[in-house]
Amino acid sequence: MDESTKSIKNTNTDEFTPRVSLHYHEARSMRRRRLEMLRRSIIYAGIAGLVAWLLLGYFTDWTGVVARCSSSSGHRTGLWDIKCTKKCSEQFEWDDVTPTRHLIYHSCYDGLECARLDVPMDWNRTDGKGARVAIAIVKIPAKVPVTDSRYGGPVLINPGGPGGSGTYLAIRSGRDIQTVVDAAESPSQITTSSSLYYDIIGFDPRGVNLTTPHFSCFPDAFSRQVWQTQLEAEGIIGESKDLSNVLWTRAKALGEGCSRSMINGEDGNIKNFMNTSPVVRDMVEIIERHGEWRETEARHYLANSGTRLSLKDQSMASSREAILERTRWRKGEEKLLYWGFSYGTVIGATFAAMYPDLVGRVVIDGVVDTPDYYQGGWLHNLQDSDLIVDKFCEYCSKAGPDHCPFYTEGGAEGVKTRFERVLSSLKKQPIGVPANAAEGAEIVTWTDARVLIMNSLYVPYEQFPVVAQILLETEQGNGTSLARIKRSRRSPACPNTECRRAEPYSQWCMRPGENNFEVKAGILCTDGESLLDDTREDFESYLSELRRQSKWVGDIWAHIRLECVGWDPRPKWRFTGPFGGKTAHPMLVIGNTLDPVTPLRNAFNVSSRYANSVVLQQDSEGHCSLSAPSLCTAKTVRNYFQTGELPSPKTVCDVDARPLLGTGKDEWRGESKVKSWEDTVLLNTLKRLMKSVFSG
């Protein structure tokens, strides 16, 4: 048992005694900064954090917060894509929240609750000293109080990445995720204690978004944007003959610079503590402190109500003693409830391996092959990628010219031949797009089209129609739409007054979410084996293998490993397995029939290592189950959280929509079959989830 595990199992009561505000190692003289949500790309966002990483941060930037041009005073205002009143956005400031070692929630974002949980940077340090980390947390409160016997506890969520912002996912989609895991009926409609209602908790892992301290490889936002603009101009591997050599040199320079991160002092050590193992330990702390909070809340309620309980509580056989027992903090024994997507499945599987006795309900959805990930191989991802491109051609052919603008006679093969011809032509001759009254001149390239196609594989229902239209326009020499998509991925970097006056790498110049470009590297490269000894020849051999796996994704996917070639820092604590075992409650493992980066076989491989876990196959194309609406899958997930029951082995869930085949974008194949009000609510929730998690 490692030292961190011992700290949970053998801790004394005093360690969990609530503490008041403590001194925190960060510049408290900084002016208050306001949360500003991510400016969305119209092509792709959300849980497919892997694509945001592998595209080097300059194509799609979806996780957390990025800055727009601010006022000269440096204040940043406005919430993107959040239904929040002006009053709530103006009154809540993350910098006003002092990190504490117990959970203290503050009202935020129209009915949500926010907290900053203080944890050690180094969980294995035994002297109680050293740097601290403040974990940013957003909670969607349960529909019932903790004293209600139907209160189910907190479900932690992670959108993937690495580098995905759980707070952003909670704010944007948390209520809909809550609808999926909660009982179908409203609490006011039922009294049975067998129905459960959950809190939803999104947290930002170390280095990510609103969690502090931040990590940066650039002295300010402008220098980062210059770097990313250069990358965009160069394109992906394969754009030109000798580009891989240029990108190799560029990656080495960036990795070496990140390794010597110029953020000095104790907080600068975060680069050695950003990997998955300490994040998993942070999750243990979150659920432990939630148990402490739950008990405190219940005692506060009972103290205020005296011995009088509501008639409803009495009718549900609740009593003061029953409430105290049900809400008691079970120190060292609090169970994890979790739904993780993509890289979030690495977090879930790692938690289950490190703390199997603390697994309550864990859903891993869009499964990464954990051993391959920790080896830094990224070789178990692209086995089904090209099959989804084939599906585009098949669906376009079946849909006909009325529903697929790129329809071609000759069946799926005819569409595919035309598809390849358009891409080949664009590689030979990019398309210039003249300036207009609102936008500057632009050029669209083979790289831009390849990125568009790659993104579409993650959420075919939403993006196959876009791809079909843009392929048609590109064939006609019109790059306007593709240029507009390309522009939408950029956000201006305008240093504020304080940053201009400060030293390079100052916290004044480190704004939440801007650094996810390098945070992804910080997590990936320290999770995997060191690649410092890799040569260009090694990389070329690796690239050839990826190209054998996938014609359409291999070149792009190679950028993941490329970014680690110059990365020197190693984690202070890195769990290396074994990955498997018997958990306190078996996990639910979900995989799509065709997933572009986490093939179904990964779900079965990972499931085979964890006793009694079951794979649910969703018969769809796309990344993770939320990429296509399936009442069957959603009901299975709900039943798992409600009862703990797993589906029968070999269960396959159909979906309620297929790309291009409907009669309209908002018409669903399964909609006419929905009879109950509960199913209608759930289907509408899945529609919103697919759009909000995956699109801008």
C-alpha positions as CSV (number, residue, x, y, z in Angstrom):
1,M,0.0,0.0,0.0
2,D,1.5,3.4,-1.0
3,E,1.8,6.3,1.4
4,S,-1.2,8.1,0.0
5,T,-3.4,5.1,0.5
6,K,-2.3,4.9,4.1
7,S,-3.3,8.5,4.6
8,I,-6.9,7.6,3.9
9,K,-7.1,4.2,5.7
10,N,-5.2,5.2,8.8
11,T,-5.9,8.9,9.2
12,N,-7.0,10.2,12.6
13,T,-10.0,12.2,13.4
14,D,-8.1,15.5,13.8
15,E,-7.0,15.3,10.2
16,F,-10.6,15.7,9.1
17,T,-11.5,18.4,11.6
18,P,-12.9,21.3,9.7
19,R,-10.4,24.1,9.3
20,V,-11.1,27.8,8.7
21,S,-9.5,29.9,6.1
22,L,-5.7,29.2,5.7
23,H,-2.9,31.1,4.1
24,Y,-2.6,30.0,0.5
25,H,0.6,30.2,-1.6
26,E,-0.6,32.5,-4.3
27,A,-0.5,36.2,-5.0
28,R,-3.5,37.6,-3.0
29,S,-2.7,41.1,-4.2
30,M,-4.0,40.2,-7.6
31,R,-7.1,42.0,-8.8
32,R,-10.2,39.9,-8.8
33,R,-10.6,37.9,-12.0
34,R,-14.0,37.1,-13.4
35,L,-14.9,33.7,-14.9
36,E,-15.4,33.9,-18.6
37,M,-16.5,30.8,-20.3
38,L,-15.0,29.3,-23.4
39,R,-15.6,30.9,-26.8
40,R,-17.0,27.9,-28.6
41,S,-15.9,26.5,-31.9
42,I,-18.8,25.8,-34.2
43,I,-17.4,22.5,-35.2
44,Y,-16.5,20.6,-32.1
45,A,-16.2,20.9,-28.4
46,G,-16.8,18.9,-25.2
47,I,-15.8,15.5,-24.1
48,A,-13.6,14.7,-27.0
49,G,-10.6,16.3,-25.3
50,L,-8.2,14.0,-27.0
51,V,-8.8,15.7,-30.4
52,A,-8.2,19.1,-28.8
53,W,-4.9,17.9,-27.5
54,L,-3.7,16.1,-30.6
55,L,-4.5,19.0,-32.8
56,L,-2.0,20.9,-30.8
57,G,-4.4,23.4,-29.3
58,Y,-4.8,25.6,-32.4
59,F,-7.7,23.9,-34.1
60,T,-10.2,23.4,-31.3
61,D,-9.9,24.8,-27.8
62,W,-12.8,23.5,-25.7
63,T,-11.8,23.0,-22.2
64,G,-12.6,25.6,-19.7
65,V,-11.9,29.3,-20.0
66,V,-10.1,31.4,-22.5
67,A,-9.6,35.1,-22.6
68,R,-11.1,37.6,-25.0
69,C,-9.8,41.1,-25.4
70,S,-10.3,42.8,-22.1
71,S,-10.6,46.3,-21.0
72,S,-7.5,48.3,-20.2
73,S,-8.0,47.6,-16.5
74,G,-7.7,43.9,-17.1
75,H,-11.2,42.9,-16.0
76,R,-12.7,40.1,-18.0
77,T,-16.5,40.0,-18.2
78,G,-19.2,37.9,-19.6
79,L,-20.2,34.3,-19.5
80,W,-20.3,32.3,-22.7
81,D,-23.0,29.7,-23.3
82,I,-24.4,29.8,-19.7
83,K,-27.9,30.7,-18.8
84,C,-26.9,33.0,-16.0
85,T,-28.3,36.4,-15.1
86,K,-26.2,39.5,-15.2
87,K,-26.5,39.7,-11.4
88,C,-25.0,36.3,-10.8
89,S,-22.2,36.7,-13.3
90,E,-21.2,40.0,-11.7
91,Q,-21.4,38.9,-8.1
92,F,-19.4,35.7,-8.2
93,E,-15.7,35.9,-8.3
94,W,-13.5,32.7,-8.0
95,D,-10.7,34.8,-6.5
96,D,-13.0,35.8,-3.7
97,V,-13.2,32.2,-2.5
98,T,-10.5,31.3,-0.1
99,P,-9.4,27.6,-0.5
100,T,-10.3,25.5,2.6
101,R,-9.4,22.0,3.6
102,H,-13.1,21.2,4.1
103,L,-15.9,21.9,1.6
104,I,-17.5,25.3,1.9
105,Y,-19.9,26.0,-1.0
106,H,-20.7,29.5,-2.3
107,S,-23.8,30.3,-4.4
108,C,-22.8,30.8,-8.1
109,Y,-24.2,30.7,-11.6
110,D,-28.0,30.9,-10.8
111,G,-28.6,28.0,-8.4
112,L,-25.2,26.2,-8.6
113,E,-22.6,26.0,-5.8
114,C,-18.9,26.5,-6.1
115,A,-16.0,25.7,-3.8
116,R,-12.1,25.6,-3.8
117,L,-10.8,22.6,-1.9
118,D,-7.3,22.9,-0.5
119,V,-5.2,19.8,-0.9
120,P,-1.4,19.0,-0.7
121,M,0.5,19.3,-3.9
122,D,2.5,16.2,-2.7
123,W,0.2,13.7,-1.2
124,N,3.1,11.6,0.1
125,R,4.7,14.3,2.0
126,T,4.4,13.5,5.7
127,D,5.4,16.7,7.5
128,G,2.2,18.6,6.6
129,K,4.2,21.3,4.9
130,G,4.8,22.2,1.3
131,A,2.9,23.8,-1.6
132,R,-0.9,23.4,-1.8
133,V,-3.4,23.0,-4.7
134,A,-6.8,24.6,-4.8
135,I,-9.2,22.3,-6.6
136,A,-12.1,24.2,-8.3
137,I,-15.4,22.5,-7.9
138,V,-18.9,23.3,-9.2
139,K,-21.9,21.4,-7.8
140,I,-25.4,21.0,-9.2
141,P,-27.3,20.4,-6.0
142,A,-29.6,17.4,-5.7
143,K,-33.3,17.9,-6.0
144,V,-33.7,16.7,-2.4
145,P,-31.8,17.7,0.8
146,V,-29.2,15.4,2.3
147,T,-31.7,14.5,5.1
148,D,-34.1,13.0,2.6
149,S,-33.7,9.2,2.3
150,R,-33.8,9.6,-1.5
151,Y,-30.6,11.6,-1.5
152,G,-28.1,9.6,-3.5
153,G,-24.8,11.5,-3.0
154,P,-22.4,13.2,-5.4
155,V,-21.7,11.9,-8.9
156,L,-18.3,13.2,-10.0
157,I,-18.0,13.8,-13.8
158,N,-14.9,14.3,-16.0
159,P,-15.2,15.3,-19.7
160,G,-11.8,13.8,-20.9
161,G,-8.8,15.5,-22.3
162,P,-6.4,15.3,-20.6
163,G,-7.1,18.9,-19.7
164,G,-10.9,18.8,-19.8
165,S,-12.6,21.2,-17.4
166,G,-15.1,19.4,-15.1
167,T,-16.4,22.8,-13.9
168,Y,-17.2,23.8,-17.4
169,L,-19.0,20.5,-18.1
170,A,-21.0,20.9,-14.9
171,I,-22.1,24.4,-15.7
172,R,-22.9,23.7,-19.3
173,S,-24.4,20.2,-19.1
174,G,-24.6,19.2,-15.4
175,R,-28.3,19.5,-15.1
176,D,-28.9,17.3,-18.1
177,I,-26.4,14.7,-16.8
178,Q,-28.4,14.9,-13.5
179,T,-31.6,14.1,-15.4
180,V,-30.0,10.9,-16.8
181,V,-28.8,9.6,-13.4
182,D,-31.8,10.7,-11.3
183,A,-35.0,8.8,-11.0
184,A,-37.4,9.5,-13.9
185,E,-40.1,11.1,-11.7
186,S,-39.8,14.4,-9.9
187,P,-39.3,14.1,-6.2
188,S,-42.7,15.7,-5.6
189,Q,-44.4,12.9,-7.5
190,I,-43.0,10.0,-5.5
191,T,-42.4,9.1,-1.9
192,T,-40.6,5.8,-2.2
193,S,-37.1,5.8,-0.9
194,S,-35.9,3.5,-3.7
195,S,-35.8,6.5,-6.1
196,L,-32.5,8.4,-5.8
197,Y,-31.5,12.0,-6.6
198,Y,-27.9,13.0,-7.0
199,D,-25.6,16.0,-6.7
200,I,-23.5,16.4,-9.8
201,I,-19.9,17.6,-9.1
202,G,-17.5,18.8,-11.8
203,F,-14.0,19.6,-10.8
204,D,-10.9,20.9,-12.6
205,P,-7.9,18.5,-12.3
206,R,-4.5,19.9,-11.4
207,G,-3.3,22.6,-13.7
208,V,-6.6,22.8,-15.5
209,N,-8.7,25.9,-15.9
210,L,-9.7,27.3,-12.5
211,T,-7.7,25.0,-10.3
212,T,-4.5,26.7,-9.1
213,P,-1.6,27.0,-9.3
214,H,-1.5,27.3,-13.1
215,F,1.1,25.9,-15.3
216,S,2.4,27.6,-18.4
217,C,5.1,27.2,-21.0
218,F,4.7,30.8,-22.3
219,P,5.3,34.1,-20.6
220,D,1.9,35.5,-21.7
221,A,-1.1,34.8,-23.9
222,F,0.3,36.7,-26.8
223,S,3.5,34.6,-27.1
224,R,1.3,31.5,-26.9
225,Q,-0.9,32.7,-29.7
226,V,2.1,33.4,-31.9
227,W,3.3,29.9,-31.4
228,Q,-0.1,28.4,-32.2
229,T,-0.5,30.6,-35.3
230,Q,2.8,29.3,-36.6
231,L,1.6,25.8,-36.0
232,E,-1.6,26.5,-37.9
233,A,0.3,27.9,-40.8
234,E,2.6,24.8,-41.0
235,G,-0.3,22.3,-40.8
236,I,-0.3,18.7,-39.7
237,I,2.2,16.0,-40.6
238,G,1.7,15.0,-44.2
239,E,0.9,18.6,-45.4
240,S,4.3,18.7,-47.0
241,K,7.2,16.3,-47.5
242,D,9.7,17.5,-44.9
243,L,7.2,18.9,-42.4
244,S,7.7,16.1,-39.8
245,N,11.3,17.3,-39.4
246,V,10.2,20.8,-38.7
247,L,7.5,19.7,-36.3
248,W,10.0,17.4,-34.5
249,T,12.3,20.3,-33.9
250,R,9.5,22.5,-32.8
251,A,8.2,19.9,-30.4
252,K,11.6,19.4,-28.9
253,A,12.0,23.2,-28.3
254,L,8.6,23.4,-26.7
255,G,9.1,20.4,-24.5
256,E,12.5,21.6,-23.3
257,G,11.0,25.0,-22.6
258,C,8.1,23.6,-20.6
259,S,10.5,21.4,-18.7
260,R,12.3,24.5,-17.6
261,S,9.1,26.3,-16.8
262,M,9.8,29.9,-15.9
263,I,7.2,30.0,-13.2
264,N,9.6,29.9,-10.2
265,G,9.1,29.2,-6.6
266,E,7.3,26.4,-4.8
267,D,4.2,26.7,-6.9
268,G,6.3,26.0,-10.0
269,N,6.6,22.4,-9.0
270,I,3.1,21.7,-10.2
271,K,4.6,20.1,-13.4
272,N,5.8,17.2,-11.2
273,F,2.3,16.7,-9.7
274,M,-0.1,17.1,-12.7
275,N,-0.3,13.4,-13.6
276,T,-3.3,11.2,-13.0
277,S,-2.3,9.5,-9.8
278,P,-2.5,12.6,-7.6
279,V,-5.7,13.6,-9.4
280,V,-7.2,10.3,-8.3
281,R,-6.1,11.0,-4.7
282,D,-7.7,14.4,-5.0
283,M,-11.0,12.6,-5.9
284,V,-10.7,10.6,-2.7
285,E,-10.4,13.8,-0.8
286,I,-13.4,15.3,-2.6
287,I,-15.7,12.4,-1.7
288,E,-14.3,12.3,1.9
289,R,-14.9,16.0,2.4
290,H,-18.3,15.6,0.8
291,G,-19.1,13.0,3.5
292,E,-18.0,15.5,6.1
293,W,-20.1,18.2,4.5
294,R,-23.1,15.9,4.3
295,E,-23.0,15.2,8.0
296,T,-22.6,18.8,8.9
297,E,-25.5,19.8,6.7
298,A,-27.7,17.2,8.3
299,R,-26.8,18.2,11.8
300,H,-27.4,21.8,11.0
301,Y,-30.9,20.9,9.6
302,L,-31.8,18.9,12.7
303,A,-30.6,21.6,15.0
304,N,-32.7,24.2,13.3
305,S,-35.8,21.9,13.1
306,G,-35.4,20.5,16.6
307,T,-37.1,17.1,17.1
308,R,-39.9,18.1,14.7
309,L,-39.7,16.4,11.3
310,S,-42.0,17.1,8.4
311,L,-45.0,14.9,7.9
312,K,-43.4,13.8,4.6
313,D,-40.2,12.7,6.4
314,Q,-42.3,10.8,8.9
315,S,-44.3,9.1,6.1
316,M,-41.0,7.9,4.6
317,A,-40.1,6.3,7.9
318,S,-37.4,8.9,8.6
319,S,-36.4,9.8,12.1
320,R,-33.8,11.9,13.7
321,E,-31.7,8.8,14.5
322,A,-32.2,7.4,11.0
323,I,-31.1,10.7,9.4
324,L,-28.0,10.9,11.6
325,E,-27.0,7.4,10.7
326,R,-27.7,7.8,7.0
327,T,-25.8,11.0,6.7
328,R,-22.9,10.0,9.0
329,W,-19.5,10.7,7.6
330,R,-17.9,7.3,7.0
331,K,-14.2,8.3,7.3
332,G,-12.0,6.5,4.9
333,E,-15.0,4.6,3.5
334,E,-16.9,7.1,1.4
335,K,-17.7,5.6,-2.0
336,L,-17.0,7.1,-5.5
337,L,-19.9,7.8,-7.8
338,Y,-18.5,8.7,-11.2
339,W,-19.2,9.1,-14.9
340,G,-16.0,9.7,-16.9
341,F,-15.6,10.1,-20.7
342,S,-12.6,9.5,-22.9
343,Y,-9.5,10.3,-20.9
344,G,-11.9,10.3,-18.0
345,T,-12.0,6.5,-18.3
346,V,-8.3,6.5,-17.5
347,I,-9.1,8.4,-14.3
348,G,-11.9,6.0,-13.5
349,A,-9.9,2.8,-14.2
350,T,-7.0,4.2,-12.3
351,F,-9.2,5.0,-9.3
352,A,-10.6,1.5,-9.4
353,A,-7.1,0.0,-9.4
354,M,-5.8,2.2,-6.7
355,Y,-8.8,2.3,-4.4
356,P,-11.0,-0.7,-5.4
357,D,-12.8,-0.7,-2.0
358,L,-14.0,2.9,-2.6
359,V,-15.8,2.1,-5.9
360,G,-19.6,2.7,-5.5
361,R,-21.0,3.4,-9.0
362,V,-18.4,4.0,-11.7
363,V,-19.3,4.4,-15.4
364,I,-16.4,4.7,-17.9
365,D,-17.6,5.7,-21.3
366,G,-15.4,5.8,-24.5
367,V,-12.7,3.6,-23.0
368,V,-9.0,4.3,-23.4
369,D,-6.7,1.3,-23.2
370,T,-5.2,2.1,-19.8
371,P,-1.9,0.1,-20.1
372,D,-1.2,1.5,-23.6
373,Y,-1.9,5.0,-22.3
374,Y,0.5,4.7,-19.4
375,Q,3.2,3.4,-21.7
376,G,2.8,6.5,-23.9
377,G,2.1,4.3,-26.9
378,W,-1.2,5.6,-28.2
379,L,-1.3,2.6,-30.4
380,H,-4.7,1.2,-29.4
381,N,-6.9,4.0,-30.6
382,L,-7.4,4.1,-34.4
383,Q,-8.4,0.6,-35.2
384,D,-12.0,1.7,-36.3
385,S,-11.4,5.3,-37.4
386,D,-11.5,4.7,-41.1
387,L,-14.6,2.6,-40.8
388,I,-16.5,5.7,-39.7
389,V,-15.3,7.5,-42.9
390,D,-16.7,4.5,-44.8
391,K,-20.0,5.0,-42.9
392,F,-20.1,8.7,-44.0
393,C,-20.0,7.4,-47.6
394,E,-22.6,4.8,-46.9
395,Y,-25.0,7.1,-45.2
396,C,-24.6,9.8,-47.9
397,S,-25.3,7.3,-50.6
398,K,-28.4,6.0,-48.8
399,A,-29.7,9.5,-47.9
400,G,-29.7,10.6,-51.5
401,P,-29.2,14.1,-52.9
402,D,-32.1,15.6,-50.9
403,H,-30.3,14.9,-47.6
404,C,-26.7,14.7,-48.5
405,P,-25.3,17.5,-50.6
406,F,-22.2,15.4,-51.5
407,Y,-24.4,12.5,-52.9
408,T,-22.8,10.7,-55.8
409,E,-24.1,8.0,-58.1
410,G,-22.3,4.7,-57.8
411,G,-23.1,3.9,-54.2
412,A,-20.8,4.3,-51.2
413,E,-17.8,3.6,-53.4
414,G,-18.7,6.4,-55.7
415,V,-19.0,8.8,-52.8
416,K,-15.6,7.6,-51.4
417,T,-13.9,8.1,-54.7
418,R,-15.2,11.6,-55.0
419,F,-14.3,12.3,-51.3
420,E,-10.7,11.3,-51.9
421,R,-10.5,13.3,-55.1
422,V,-11.6,16.5,-53.3
423,L,-9.0,16.0,-50.6
424,S,-6.2,15.2,-53.1
425,S,-7.1,18.3,-55.1
426,L,-7.0,20.5,-52.0
427,K,-3.6,19.3,-51.1
428,K,-2.3,20.2,-54.5
429,Q,-4.0,23.6,-54.6
430,P,-5.3,25.4,-51.4
431,I,-8.2,27.8,-51.8
432,G,-7.9,31.5,-51.1
433,V,-10.8,33.3,-49.6
434,P,-10.8,37.1,-50.1
435,A,-11.6,39.5,-47.4
436,N,-15.1,40.8,-46.9
437,A,-16.7,43.6,-44.9
438,A,-16.5,41.6,-41.7
439,E,-13.5,39.3,-42.1
440,G,-10.0,39.3,-43.4
441,A,-8.5,37.2,-46.1
442,E,-8.0,33.5,-45.4
443,I,-6.6,30.4,-47.0
444,V,-8.0,26.9,-46.5
445,T,-5.8,23.9,-46.9
446,W,-5.6,20.1,-46.9
447,T,-4.9,20.3,-43.2
448,D,-8.1,22.3,-42.5
449,A,-10.1,19.7,-44.4
450,R,-8.5,16.8,-42.6
451,V,-9.2,18.4,-39.2
452,L,-12.8,19.0,-40.2
453,I,-13.1,15.3,-41.1
454,M,-11.4,14.2,-38.0
455,N,-13.7,16.3,-35.8
456,S,-16.8,14.9,-37.6
457,L,-15.8,11.4,-36.7
458,Y,-16.4,12.3,-33.0
459,V,-20.0,13.3,-33.5
460,P,-21.2,12.1,-36.9
461,Y,-24.9,13.0,-36.4
462,E,-24.1,16.7,-35.9
463,Q,-21.2,17.0,-38.3
464,F,-21.6,14.7,-41.2
465,P,-24.1,17.2,-42.8
466,V,-21.5,19.9,-42.3
467,V,-18.8,17.8,-43.9
468,A,-21.0,16.9,-46.9
469,Q,-21.8,20.6,-47.6
470,I,-18.2,21.8,-47.2
471,L,-16.9,19.0,-49.4
472,L,-19.3,20.1,-52.1
473,E,-18.2,23.8,-51.7
474,T,-14.5,22.9,-51.7
475,E,-15.0,20.9,-54.9
476,Q,-16.5,24.0,-56.4
477,G,-13.5,26.1,-55.3
478,N,-15.4,27.9,-52.6
479,G,-13.6,27.9,-49.2
480,T,-15.9,30.4,-47.5
481,S,-17.5,28.0,-45.0
482,L,-14.3,26.2,-44.2
483,A,-12.6,29.5,-43.6
484,R,-15.3,30.6,-41.3
485,I,-14.9,27.4,-39.2
486,K,-11.1,27.9,-39.2
487,R,-11.5,31.5,-37.9
488,S,-13.9,30.4,-35.2
489,R,-11.2,28.4,-33.5
490,R,-9.1,31.4,-32.8
491,S,-9.5,33.9,-30.0
492,P,-7.6,37.1,-29.7
493,A,-4.8,37.4,-27.1
494,C,-4.9,40.9,-25.6
495,P,-2.6,41.3,-22.6
496,N,-4.1,43.5,-19.9
497,T,-2.5,46.4,-18.3
498,E,-1.3,44.5,-15.2
499,C,0.4,41.9,-17.4
500,R,2.2,44.6,-19.4
501,R,3.6,46.0,-16.2
502,A,4.5,42.6,-14.6
503,E,7.4,40.3,-15.1
504,P,7.2,37.5,-17.8
505,Y,5.4,34.4,-16.4
506,S,3.7,36.6,-13.8
507,Q,0.4,35.3,-12.5
508,W,-1.1,38.5,-13.9
509,C,-0.4,37.0,-17.3
510,M,-1.8,33.5,-16.5
511,R,-5.5,33.5,-17.1
512,P,-7.7,30.4,-16.5
513,G,-8.1,28.1,-19.5
514,E,-5.6,29.7,-21.8
515,N,-2.9,27.2,-20.8
516,N,-4.7,24.0,-21.7
517,F,-2.4,23.8,-24.8
518,E,0.5,22.9,-22.5
519,V,-1.5,21.4,-19.6
520,K,-2.5,18.5,-21.8
521,A,1.2,17.8,-22.4
522,G,2.0,18.2,-18.8
523,I,-0.5,15.4,-18.0
524,L,0.1,13.1,-20.9
525,C,3.8,13.2,-20.9
526,T,4.2,12.6,-17.2
527,D,1.6,9.8,-17.2
528,G,3.5,8.0,-20.0
529,E,7.0,6.7,-20.2
530,S,9.8,9.2,-20.9
531,L,10.5,9.7,-24.6
532,L,13.6,11.8,-24.1
533,D,15.7,9.1,-25.8
534,D,13.5,8.7,-28.8
535,T,15.1,9.7,-32.1
536,R,13.6,11.1,-35.3
537,E,14.0,7.6,-36.8
538,D,11.9,6.2,-33.9
539,F,9.2,8.7,-34.6
540,E,9.1,8.0,-38.3
541,S,8.7,4.3,-37.5
542,Y,5.9,5.2,-35.1
543,L,4.2,7.4,-37.7
544,S,4.3,4.6,-40.2
545,E,2.5,2.3,-37.8
546,L,-0.2,4.9,-37.2
547,R,-0.7,5.4,-40.9
548,R,-1.1,1.7,-41.3
549,Q,-3.8,1.8,-38.7
550,S,-5.7,4.8,-40.1
551,K,-5.3,6.6,-43.4
552,W,-7.5,9.5,-42.3
553,V,-6.4,10.0,-38.6
554,G,-2.9,8.5,-38.4
555,D,-1.0,11.7,-39.3
556,I,-3.0,13.8,-36.8
557,W,-2.7,11.2,-34.0
558,A,1.1,11.2,-34.3
559,H,1.2,14.7,-32.9
560,I,0.3,13.4,-29.4
561,R,3.5,11.4,-29.0
562,L,5.4,14.1,-30.8
563,E,4.7,16.6,-28.1
564,C,6.4,14.5,-25.5
565,V,9.8,14.1,-27.2
566,G,11.4,17.0,-25.4
567,W,9.5,16.6,-22.1
568,D,11.9,16.1,-19.2
569,P,9.9,16.4,-15.9
570,R,8.9,13.2,-14.3
571,P,6.1,12.8,-11.7
572,K,6.9,12.4,-8.1
573,W,4.2,9.8,-7.7
574,R,3.1,7.6,-10.6
575,F,0.9,4.6,-10.1
576,T,2.0,1.8,-12.5
577,G,-0.5,-0.9,-11.8
578,P,-1.7,-3.5,-11.8
579,F,-4.7,-2.1,-13.5
580,G,-7.5,-4.4,-12.6
581,G,-8.9,-6.3,-9.6
582,K,-12.2,-6.7,-7.7
583,T,-14.0,-3.5,-6.9
584,A,-16.5,-3.0,-4.1
585,H,-19.1,-2.6,-6.8
586,P,-18.6,-3.6,-10.4
587,M,-18.2,-0.9,-13.0
588,L,-20.3,-0.2,-16.1
589,V,-18.2,0.1,-19.2
590,I,-19.6,1.7,-22.3
591,G,-18.3,1.6,-25.9
592,N,-19.7,2.5,-29.3
593,T,-19.7,0.0,-32.1
594,L,-17.4,2.4,-34.1
595,D,-15.5,4.9,-32.1
596,P,-12.8,7.0,-33.9
597,V,-10.2,7.0,-31.0
598,T,-11.4,4.5,-28.3
599,P,-12.5,1.4,-30.2
600,L,-15.0,-1.0,-28.7
601,R,-12.2,-3.6,-28.2
602,N,-10.7,-1.3,-25.5
603,A,-13.9,-1.5,-23.5
604,F,-13.8,-5.3,-23.5
605,N,-10.1,-5.4,-22.7
606,V,-10.4,-3.0,-19.8
607,S,-13.6,-4.7,-18.5
608,S,-11.8,-8.1,-18.5
609,R,-9.4,-6.8,-15.9
610,Y,-12.0,-5.7,-13.4
611,A,-14.1,-8.5,-11.9
612,N,-17.8,-8.6,-12.7
613,S,-17.8,-5.4,-14.7
614,V,-20.0,-5.4,-17.8
615,V,-19.6,-3.8,-21.3
616,L,-22.6,-2.1,-22.7
617,Q,-22.3,-1.7,-26.5
618,Q,-24.0,1.3,-28.1
619,D,-24.6,0.5,-31.8
620,S,-23.5,3.9,-33.2
621,E,-20.6,5.8,-34.7
622,G,-18.9,8.5,-32.7
623,H,-16.9,9.1,-29.6
624,C,-18.6,8.1,-26.3
625,S,-22.2,7.4,-25.9
626,L,-23.4,11.0,-25.8
627,S,-22.3,11.5,-29.4
628,A,-25.6,9.7,-30.5
629,P,-28.9,9.7,-28.7
630,S,-29.9,6.3,-27.2
631,L,-32.8,5.9,-24.8
632,C,-31.6,2.4,-24.3
633,T,-28.2,3.5,-23.1
634,A,-29.5,6.3,-21.0
635,K,-32.0,4.1,-19.2
636,T,-29.2,1.5,-18.6
637,V,-27.0,4.2,-17.0
638,R,-30.0,5.5,-15.0
639,N,-30.8,2.0,-13.7
640,Y,-27.2,1.4,-12.7
641,F,-27.1,4.6,-10.6
642,Q,-30.6,3.9,-9.2
643,T,-30.2,0.2,-8.4
644,G,-26.6,-0.8,-9.0
645,E,-27.8,-3.3,-11.5
646,L,-25.7,-4.0,-14.6
647,P,-27.0,-5.0,-18.0
648,S,-26.7,-8.6,-19.2
649,P,-23.4,-9.3,-20.9
650,K,-23.4,-8.8,-24.7
651,T,-26.2,-6.2,-24.4
652,V,-26.3,-3.9,-27.4
653,C,-28.3,-0.7,-27.4
654,D,-29.7,0.9,-30.5
655,V,-29.7,4.6,-31.1
656,D,-32.6,7.0,-31.9
657,A,-30.9,8.8,-34.8
658,R,-28.5,8.1,-37.6
659,P,-26.4,10.7,-39.5
660,L,-27.9,12.0,-42.7
661,L,-30.7,9.5,-42.9
662,G,-33.4,11.5,-41.1
663,T,-35.9,13.8,-42.9
664,G,-34.6,16.8,-41.1
665,K,-31.9,17.8,-38.6
666,D,-34.3,18.0,-35.7
667,E,-36.3,14.9,-36.5
668,W,-35.4,11.7,-34.8
669,R,-36.0,8.1,-36.0
670,G,-37.2,7.0,-32.5
671,E,-39.3,10.0,-31.7
672,S,-42.5,8.6,-33.1
673,K,-42.1,5.5,-30.9
674,V,-41.8,7.5,-27.7
675,K,-45.1,7.1,-25.7
676,S,-44.3,8.0,-22.1
677,W,-43.7,11.5,-20.8
678,E,-40.6,10.3,-19.0
679,D,-39.1,9.0,-22.3
680,T,-39.9,12.3,-24.0
681,V,-38.1,14.2,-21.3
682,L,-35.1,11.8,-21.5
683,L,-34.9,12.0,-25.3
684,N,-35.0,15.8,-25.2
685,T,-32.2,15.7,-22.6
686,L,-30.1,13.5,-24.8
687,K,-30.6,15.9,-27.7
688,R,-29.4,18.8,-25.6
689,L,-26.4,16.8,-24.2
690,M,-25.3,15.9,-27.7
691,K,-25.5,19.5,-28.9
692,S,-24.2,21.2,-25.7
693,V,-21.3,18.7,-25.1
694,F,-20.2,18.4,-28.7
695,S,-21.1,21.7,-30.4
696,G,-20.7,25.3,-29.9
